[in-house]
């Protein structure tokens, strides 16, 4: 729970410097000592509503700064053919169809133990085991879809792959 206390402008400046320095690994004790205050006072300031807001703003700023780097690295990995990065790129850009299937789990465990599997259950399990869609075929299909989606992305943005290198 945040402490209800009003902070002066100087205290807010200290807190801005505190979140910067603490995110770089400095301890609260060292930062408080540099400010000429106790660690307890620093704790009280950072746990006020204003202190928590300053910390949230700093975290948002760090995330905003990280997004362009993330995108650049992701595009580099896609361009060198990394399957995992192509898949991530396609998911982020919503280029893949939603292929999740809902599974219904029935509570038949004790019944199966008591009576065994009936012929319908056995037939269903056999059909699942004989499904000709192997993992390799699924991966090949997904990779082809991702490559096609990436090409469509480039066409839609008017950029060529060479421009992104």
N, C-alpha and C positions, 0 to 999 in steps of 0.2 A: 504494500500500500504506500502510495506516495505521501510524502510529508507536505502538509499545507503550510507553506512559508513563502514569503516573497523574497526574491533575491535582488541585490543591487546590480547595476550594470557591470561593476568590477567583478562581482562574484560570477556573473554569467560569462564574462571574458575568461576567467579562470577555468570555468567548466568547459568552455570551447577548447581551450588549450589542453585541459585534462583529457578529453575524449580523443583528441588527436594523438597525444603522447601515449596514452594507455593502449590505443589501437596499434601502436608501434612496439608495444611490449614493455613499456616502463611500468614500474610498480606504483600502486597508490601511495605507499610510504614515501618513495623518492619524490613523487610529484608534489605531495602535500608539504614535504620539507622545503622544496624549492619555492613554494607559495608562501611559506612561513606560517602555515596553519597545521593543526593536528589532522591525523588521518580520520578521526571521528568527525571533525568538522567537514572534511571533504566528503565523507560518506553521507552526512546530512544534506549537503548541497546537492550531490548527485542524485539523491533519492527524493528531491522535491519534484513537483509537477514540471517545473521549468527545467530542472536537471535531466529528467527523463526525456523531455521533448528535445533538448539539445543532443542527447545521445541518439535518439531516433533519427534526427536530421542528419547526423554524421554518418550513421549506418546507411541511410538512403543515398547520401552523396557517394559513399564508397561503392555501393551497388551500381549507381548510375555510371561511375567511372569504369567499372569492370565490364559493362555490357559491350562496348565497342571492341575491347580486347578479346572477349569471348567470341563474338561474331567473326572477327578476323581469323582467329585460330580455327574455328569451326570450318570456315570457307576454305582455308588452306588444306585442312585434312580431307575435306570433301574432294577438292581438286586433285589430290594425290591418290584418290580411290579408296579411302578408308571406309569400309562397309558400315562400321558402327557410327561413324560421323555422318555418313550419308543418311542413315536411318534417323539419327537425331535431328539432322537438318530437315528432313522430310516431316518428322513429327512436329517440330517447332513451326514450320510453315504450313502445317495442316495439309500436306500433299498426299498423305496416305489415307486410304479409307479406314474407317473405324472397323477393325476386324475382330474386336473382342466378342466373345460368345458368352452368353450367360449360362452358367452351369447350375443345374438344379440338383441339390443333394438331398436324397431321400433317406430317411432314417430306417434303413432296412438291415442294418448291421446285425442286430440280435436275431432277426427273422432268418437271415441267410445262415447264421451259425446254427440255428435250430433245425431248419428245413433243407438247407443247401440251396444251390442256384437252380432256378427253373429253366426250362428250355428257351424261353424268351430272353432271359437275362444272358444266358450263354451265347445265344445268337447275336445279341447286341454287342457283347464283349468281343466276339469273334470278328464282327464287322468292323469294329473300331481298330482291332489289331491288324486287319487286312487292308486298311485304308492305304491306297497307293500313293498318297501324298507324303513323301518322306520329308524329313527336315531339310535335306539338301535341296530338294525341289522347291520347298517353301522359301529357302534362302535365295536361290537363284531367281525365283519369281519376284521376291521382294526387292532384290538388287536391281533387276530390270525395271521394276516400277519406280524405284528411287531415281535411277538414271534418267528414265523418261520424264519424271517429275522435275528433276533438276534442269533438264533441257527446256522444258516448258517454262520454268521459272526464268531462265536466261532469255528466252524468247519474249516473255511478257514484260521483262524489265528493260529490254533493249540492250542488254549487256552481253558481251561474249565472255566465255570462260577466260580468255587471255587477259581481259581487262581486270579480272579479279586477282591475278597473280601478283 
